[in-house]
Amino acid sequence: MDGPADVLVETLSGLLGIPAHRLNDDSDLLYLGLDSLRTMRAASQLRQAGLGGETPQGLQAACESALTKSAR
């Protein structure tokens, strides 16, 4: 994994049990199965990887930033 977007995609892919190539910035994560428990697990894994803050807003900002940079 190279950058924050890769970490985010791999984390979500693992939690959702779907291939990473199926995830992009237009993916409907709720439809794909991201519920509140998986969200908390993702937040924990992403914090351990050095992404996001201690708050959901910090995590959201880090995710948005990572996806924006990967789309360029």
Residue pairs with C-beta under 8 A, 6 or more apart in sequence:
1 7
1 10
3 66
3 69
3 70
4 51
4 62
4 65
4 66
4 69
5 66
5 67
5 69
5 70
6 70
7 46
7 49
7 51
7 66
8 46
8 51
8 63
8 66
8 67
9 20
9 23
10 20
11 42
11 45
11 46
11 49
12 23
12 29
12 34
12 42
13 19
13 20
13 22
13 23
15 34
15 38
15 41
15 42
15 45
16 23
16 29
16 32
16 33
16 34
16 38
17 33
18 32
22 32
23 32
25 67
25 70
25 71
34 42
43 52
43 56
43 59
46 52
46 59
46 62
46 63
47 54
47 59
51 59
51 62
51 63
51 66
52 58
52 59
52 60
52 61
52 62
52 63
53 59
53 61
53 62
